[in-house]
Amino acid sequence: MTLLMCLTPTLIKSDEGIDVLLPLPISLNLTVLTDPFSISAASHDFGNVTNENPGAVLCPSSPAEVARLLRFANGDFSFDSESTSSSPGFKVAARGQGHSLRGQASAPGGVVVNMTCLAKTTKPAAVVVSADGTYADVAAGAMWVEVLQAALARGVSPVTFTDYLYLSVGGTLSNAGIGGNVFRHGPQISNVHELDVITGKGDMVTCSPKLSPELFYGVLGGLGQFGIITRARIALDHAPTRAKWLRILYSDFSAFTRDQERLISMTNDLRVDFLEGQLMMSNGIVDTSFFPLSDQTRVASLVNDHRIIYVLEVAKYYDTTTLPIIDQIIDTLTRTLRIPSEFMFMQDVPYFDFLNRVRNEEDKLRSIGLWEVPHPWLNMFVPKSRILDFHEGVIKGLLLNQTATSGVTLFYPTNRNKWNNLMSAMIPNEDVFYVIGFLQSAGGSHNFEELENLNDRIINFCDNSGIKIKEYLMHYTKREDWIKHFGPKWNDFLRRKMMFDPEKLLSPGQDIFN
């Protein structure tokens, strides 16, 4: 650990032409790391596509440390009475678990704020469930799995989750936080009561829909552009104990989407708690591990025969009070889908194990060296009105014609009315739209450039066909692409930037205002 202490910070050009931060004044009283391990750890992310060295890593023990750093970066030299310099202007980015894809949480030559340090020192704990169990106050650097564990200990749970739980709360709230519960409860940003935020100017603000709403709505889905979230008040509800987890196989795309759309429209007791979809393609790895051993060969043969099988994945949660009727509910639910029973497969698992299911996939990939590889993922929202065209042109026209595919393709609908349009996150302007994720990995025989080229061709097809997608977890490098992405929200986005981060210091890795 290195504590930087000198009187005057400056920026110099590295050999690569990047501004590199030199030491900060001791009067700032910050714990700043510059050792090679800390710098290296903060220079890359899950995407493994970029490598951007920060000048330093801040390991804060309180939000006040982050505020002091940002006020100093803005030119507040009350910490250094001898200085007559102009604003240092170094960039600052918050980093949780580093699960971004293309350096979005990087700060080349600037300061990366390690939010896990803050979570570890939060008092009385990183996750505090309210006395009545209706909400939890959570340090932004805490992981969702930690929120779930603390809530379950009190018999409650958040209502919406990402598929992977080992992400920081602040990280997902800065994007949206989507998964199989979003059709029913909305994204994670729709389930926040209150935030503590440090603006780009270094102001510490508590905000909510009624208290500083401009900041509250701007930060949620705001890609880290207006402030650093340090605390979030997350909505909780009664926790079930188990899940009936089903995967249903379709060879017909229209039937697959019809049933998905029917299920997300239900409001009675038959409605499911979780809904997603996946594509199993003959030119990819066909993972049959979910299915009974006696059926795995048959499932693989179906994929080979049809070239593509559409997998509807749903879950219905239950506990001791609903135990007597859960089997009846599942029977009625499956009969409404009119799918032969030989194409339905079910597991009965603990609630936590269901939510933590992707951890097992991570362990498998780590064991064969395919976790820490480049992940040129492409995520998007596609309007329902064009989903048939998208399927014909992208899935059948591009993916199935690849020599081989790598990774998982997610494909499922959700409801627009579960999103709050006041927030910064962008979605298509239709009542129902599809979440599409091409979660490919450039490991083994799969070449990174080939996967990047495939992504480009998918985007080009959508552009040329007039399919008005909205990318998610995107990384544009041209201002006009960001203006197009935010559309009617761009002027508000720009106004909020000038209001809360006028020096444009925050989250430079997003490449919005650089």
KAPE-V438363 format. One record per pair of residues at least 12 apart in sequence whose C-alpha atoms are under 6 Angstrom apart, sorted by the first residue. I is the first residue (numbers start at 1). J is the second residue. D is the distance in whole Angstrom. If there is no record, write none. Layout:
BEGIN
I | J | D
I | J | D
END
This chain:
BEGIN
1 | 33 | 6
2 | 33 | 5
3 | 31 | 5
3 | 32 | 5
4 | 23 | 5
4 | 24 | 6
5 | 24 | 6
5 | 25 | 5
5 | 26 | 4
6 | 23 | 6
6 | 24 | 6
6 | 25 | 5
6 | 26 | 6
7 | 25 | 5
9 | 22 | 6
9 | 23 | 5
9 | 24 | 5
10 | 22 | 5
19 | 109 | 5
20 | 55 | 5
20 | 109 | 4
21 | 55 | 5
21 | 109 | 6
21 | 110 | 6
27 | 79 | 6
31 | 58 | 6
31 | 59 | 6
32 | 57 | 6
32 | 58 | 5
33 | 56 | 6
33 | 57 | 5
34 | 56 | 5
45 | 98 | 5
45 | 99 | 6
45 | 100 | 6
46 | 99 | 5
46 | 100 | 6
46 | 101 | 6
47 | 101 | 4
47 | 102 | 6
47 | 374 | 5
47 | 375 | 5
48 | 374 | 4
49 | 102 | 6
49 | 374 | 6
50 | 102 | 6
50 | 103 | 6
52 | 108 | 5
53 | 108 | 5
54 | 107 | 5
54 | 108 | 5
54 | 109 | 4
54 | 110 | 5
54 | 111 | 6
55 | 109 | 4
55 | 110 | 5
55 | 111 | 6
56 | 111 | 5
57 | 111 | 5
57 | 112 | 5
57 | 113 | 6
58 | 113 | 5
58 | 114 | 6
59 | 114 | 5
59 | 117 | 5
60 | 117 | 6
60 | 118 | 5
61 | 118 | 5
61 | 121 | 6
67 | 202 | 4
70 | 202 | 5
71 | 201 | 6
71 | 202 | 5
73 | 88 | 5
73 | 89 | 5
74 | 87 | 5
75 | 87 | 4
90 | 110 | 5
91 | 107 | 6
91 | 110 | 5
91 | 505 | 5
92 | 107 | 6
92 | 110 | 6
92 | 111 | 5
92 | 112 | 6
92 | 505 | 6
92 | 506 | 5
93 | 105 | 6
93 | 107 | 6
93 | 112 | 5
93 | 506 | 6
93 | 507 | 5
94 | 112 | 6
94 | 113 | 5
95 | 113 | 6
95 | 114 | 5
95 | 115 | 6
96 | 115 | 5
96 | 141 | 5
96 | 168 | 5
97 | 167 | 6
97 | 168 | 6
103 | 509 | 6
104 | 509 | 4
104 | 510 | 5
105 | 509 | 6
106 | 509 | 5
107 | 508 | 6
115 | 141 | 5
116 | 141 | 5
119 | 139 | 5
119 | 141 | 5
119 | 142 | 6
126 | 138 | 6
126 | 139 | 5
134 | 236 | 5
135 | 234 | 5
135 | 235 | 5
135 | 236 | 5
136 | 233 | 5
136 | 234 | 5
137 | 232 | 6
137 | 233 | 4
138 | 231 | 5
138 | 232 | 5
139 | 230 | 6
139 | 231 | 5
140 | 169 | 5
140 | 170 | 4
140 | 230 | 5
140 | 231 | 5
141 | 168 | 5
142 | 168 | 5
143 | 166 | 5
143 | 167 | 5
143 | 168 | 4
143 | 169 | 6
144 | 165 | 5
145 | 165 | 5
145 | 166 | 6
155 | 239 | 5
156 | 237 | 5
156 | 238 | 4
156 | 239 | 4
157 | 236 | 5
157 | 237 | 6
157 | 239 | 5
158 | 236 | 4
160 | 181 | 5
160 | 188 | 6
161 | 179 | 6
162 | 177 | 6
162 | 178 | 5
162 | 179 | 5
163 | 179 | 6
164 | 358 | 6
170 | 229 | 6
173 | 189 | 5
173 | 220 | 6
174 | 220 | 5
174 | 221 | 4
174 | 222 | 5
174 | 223 | 5
174 | 224 | 6
175 | 221 | 4
175 | 223 | 6
176 | 189 | 5
176 | 221 | 5
180 | 274 | 5
180 | 275 | 5
180 | 276 | 5
181 | 274 | 5
183 | 414 | 4
183 | 415 | 5
186 | 418 | 4
186 | 419 | 6
189 | 220 | 6
191 | 235 | 5
192 | 233 | 6
192 | 234 | 5
192 | 235 | 6
193 | 233 | 5
194 | 207 | 6
194 | 208 | 5
194 | 232 | 6
194 | 233 | 5
195 | 207 | 5
195 | 231 | 6
195 | 232 | 5
196 | 229 | 6
196 | 230 | 6
196 | 231 | 5
197 | 227 | 6
197 | 228 | 5
197 | 229 | 4
197 | 230 | 6
198 | 227 | 5
198 | 228 | 5
199 | 226 | 6
199 | 227 | 4
199 | 500 | 6
200 | 226 | 6
200 | 227 | 5
200 | 500 | 6
200 | 501 | 4
201 | 501 | 6
217 | 422 | 6
217 | 423 | 4
218 | 423 | 6
218 | 424 | 5
220 | 423 | 6
221 | 424 | 5
221 | 425 | 5
222 | 424 | 5
224 | 507 | 6
225 | 506 | 6
225 | 507 | 6
226 | 497 | 6
226 | 500 | 5
226 | 501 | 6
240 | 318 | 5
240 | 319 | 5
241 | 319 | 5
241 | 351 | 5
242 | 317 | 6
242 | 318 | 5
242 | 349 | 6
242 | 350 | 4
242 | 351 | 4
243 | 316 | 6
243 | 317 | 4
243 | 348 | 6
243 | 349 | 5
243 | 351 | 5
244 | 315 | 5
244 | 316 | 5
244 | 348 | 5
245 | 315 | 4
245 | 346 | 5
245 | 347 | 5
246 | 313 | 6
246 | 314 | 5
246 | 345 | 6
246 | 346 | 4
247 | 312 | 6
247 | 313 | 5
247 | 345 | 5
248 | 311 | 6
248 | 312 | 5
248 | 343 | 6
248 | 344 | 5
249 | 310 | 6
249 | 311 | 5
249 | 343 | 5
250 | 309 | 6
250 | 310 | 5
251 | 309 | 5
270 | 333 | 6
272 | 316 | 5
273 | 315 | 6
273 | 316 | 5
274 | 314 | 5
274 | 315 | 5
275 | 313 | 6
275 | 314 | 4
276 | 313 | 5
276 | 412 | 5
277 | 311 | 5
277 | 312 | 5
277 | 313 | 5
277 | 410 | 6
277 | 411 | 5
277 | 412 | 5
278 | 311 | 5
278 | 409 | 6
278 | 410 | 5
278 | 411 | 5
279 | 309 | 6
279 | 310 | 5
279 | 409 | 6
280 | 308 | 6
280 | 309 | 5
281 | 307 | 6
281 | 308 | 4
282 | 303 | 6
282 | 304 | 5
282 | 307 | 5
283 | 404 | 5
283 | 405 | 6
284 | 404 | 6
284 | 405 | 5
284 | 406 | 6
370 | 443 | 6
373 | 443 | 6
374 | 442 | 5
375 | 441 | 5
377 | 438 | 6
377 | 439 | 5
377 | 440 | 6
378 | 437 | 6
378 | 438 | 5
379 | 436 | 6
379 | 437 | 4
379 | 471 | 6
379 | 472 | 5
380 | 436 | 5
380 | 470 | 6
380 | 471 | 4
380 | 472 | 5
381 | 434 | 5
381 | 435 | 5
381 | 469 | 6
381 | 470 | 5
382 | 433 | 5
382 | 434 | 5
382 | 469 | 5
383 | 428 | 6
383 | 433 | 4
384 | 432 | 6
384 | 433 | 5
406 | 440 | 5
406 | 441 | 6
407 | 439 | 5
407 | 440 | 4
407 | 441 | 6
408 | 439 | 5
409 | 437 | 5
409 | 438 | 5
409 | 439 | 6
410 | 436 | 5
410 | 437 | 5
411 | 435 | 6
411 | 436 | 5
412 | 434 | 5
412 | 435 | 5
413 | 433 | 5
413 | 434 | 4
413 | 435 | 6
414 | 432 | 6
414 | 433 | 6
415 | 431 | 6
415 | 432 | 5
416 | 431 | 5
416 | 432 | 6
427 | 470 | 6
477 | 511 | 6
END
